[in-house]
Amino acid sequence: MERLWNRNYCKVMVANFSLFFAFYVLTPLLPLYLSEHFGATKDVIGLVLSGYTVTALLFRPFSGYVVDSFSRKKVLMLCFGTFSIFFAGYLAASTLLLFMVVRTLHGGPFGALTVANSTVAIDVLPSSRRTEGIGYYGLSNNLAMAIAPTIGIFLYKLTNSFEALFWLALIVACLGWLVDSTVDLRDKNHGDWHNDSSVAEIRGPVPVIRKISWDRFFLVKGWLLGLNMVAFGFSFGVLSNYLAIYGKEVLGITGGTGTYFMLCSVGLILSRIQGGRALRKGRLTHNAGEGMVISFIGYTLFIAAPGWLGYYGSALLIGLGNGHMWPAFQNMTINVAHNNQRGTANSTILISWDIGMGLGILVGGVVSELLGYAAAFWTVVLVNGAGVLCFFLATKMFFLRRNLNASVH
């Protein structure tokens, strides 16, 4: 069996950890920063934070096309460098308007970078271990989610300074850029990771796309998979951005956000390890279905049982569910695309997640302002439940009819 943990794959994993650490170290505290530093209201906070996701969404389709069409290493370096520099903009933003501009623009390089880095990760994986490797790749995200919020909250309590958090994010992002700069994308046998003959053998001849079409920006063949992911992105968008304020103002749980994200990440990590065997066997729809049901139970528990048990219990369940669901959906999207559309397939699943996250942040802010946080989180349960029903009634068969890889199901 080919080696999964090769040097380049490990480097890309470390770089991915760095970029998501820089992202998550700020995420749970930004609503508090906007509220305390600028006096922003709930709906304004939702508007400011959703701008990041909207810009990331706008960049995703083009980044998928660019990653598939130009030197992936150069695209990766440019995206990572730009992403890192933007953290300095938070330090310079002295007004709410300036902060909103910086935060909104920062979503662009983030959207492009996550597509570029995940596509490079797929490129450096041996073809026989690719499905499994995509699942493990998410562990770097999960580890960042477990550590970063806790460190961020601890650092803020220690220094009472948001500037220290912005500096930390800037430094960690720059370190990730340095690690990615050492990744070697040349293959001794084929000259370039783009020429993956093993995938071609599985899927047959790959058609040459001679003109720019919609399918180069968004994988039209995977549209229903994307629609499903919108529902799950919506749910996590509301949860991750309003968790700290909800816990503090409604439940009276102060300082529990870091613990919540740590428990969520423990669930994510455990599910990736436990689900690795199913991914090796190609049981994608099984993993996806199992994960969605567990996550739905977690979101329902969060709002139906307000208190310590529901709060922290939901974290573990949502982590377990998303850890099964996310790599399964990513693999399904990749397996309805030809191997010269990997960047587009990656950008499609991330675009869908971004749409959901953006809608969740925006709608969550408006609903919580008008009806309260409880109504916002019950909305999460309804949307998530609709996504679960959509998968079992339509999306599962949609994928199986379009699957190009007979070894997965």
Phi, psi and omega in degrees: 000138181293152184285126180281311187272065177281169187300314182294321179297318179296320179296317179295324177297316180297317179296321179295321175301318182297315183291322179282333173298313180300326179286310187282340179293339180258329191310306185288343184259346181299319176302320178293321179298313180295323181289314185278321186277322184246354181068030182287143176279173185299315182290327177292320177301315178299319180295315182296314184287330180289337179302322179301313182291322180297316179293319176302318179299317181294328182277335185306308184300318181289325179293323176298317178295316181295317180298324179282341189252338184235179181301117184294326180295315180294319178298317180299314181295319180295315181295316182293320179297316179294318178302318182293316184298328184297336179296332176294334179295328177296324179293328184272342184287111185261349179231164179297322180296315179296319178298318180298319179296313180297313182297318181295313181294330182297334180296333181298299179297330176296315179299316180290322183294317181295326175292312183297314184292318180291328178291320176296322177300318178295321181298321185273358177277141172295141188301327182288343182244013189294314181300315178294317183296324178297323177295315180290332180304323180293344178300328180293321173299313186295319179296320177297319180295327181287319188269315191300309181300322180296314179295319180299313180294319178298315180296321180293318178295325182288319186254341187053036184225123174284336178300322179298322178294319180295321177295318180299315179299318180298314182294315181295320178298318179296323177296321177297320177300318180296319179295314180297332181293343181264000180289134180255117182263008179273135178254127183300328183275327187243350179088334182200141181294343179295329184272081184262092185292331182294323178291321179298323179295322181289318190259352183087182182301139179267125181294143178275125179268110188267346180226157178286126180226172179302328183290352175270349180247326178217130184286093184301326180297341181249025188299323182287326173300319179295319180298320176299318182293333177301316181298319182284326175294320177304313183299312183286332178298314178295313184298308187292330185268337182245007181298310185297314181291319179298314180299319183284312188276328186257312185268345182072022179263107180255139179076010182265357184295317179299317178296321179301310181294328178293315178296321177300318181287328174300316177298317178300314182295315179299319181291324178295319180291312181293324182279352180301323180295317179295323178293321177299326179275358178077021183273068186289313182293329177295311180298318181297311182297316179299316181295318182297318181295317180297316179298318180300318177298320180296313179296322179294317179299322183303315185264332183282336180234070182294118184157183184298316183295311179294322182297303184279330177296322179295326180300313181294317181292316179296321176297313178300315182293311180295328179295329175279317189289313189298306180296330178295314180293322178296316178295320179297318180295318179296325183278355170260002179248154172284160187293343175272010177238025182298317179299317179295320179296316178297316182294327181296313181292325179286324175302313182297317177298318180295319177302312179298314179300313181299315178297321180297314180296315183290308181294321179299320178294316181292313182296318180293327178291321184274318189239351180103165183293327180300316179297322179297319182281334172290329174298322177301314180299316180296314181293317180296318178297323177297322178295320179296314178298319180300320181297309185288331182274331187220314191294322181302309179291327177303314179294312184298328178287333185253357183299129181262357184240110185292345183277354178238155183204000000 
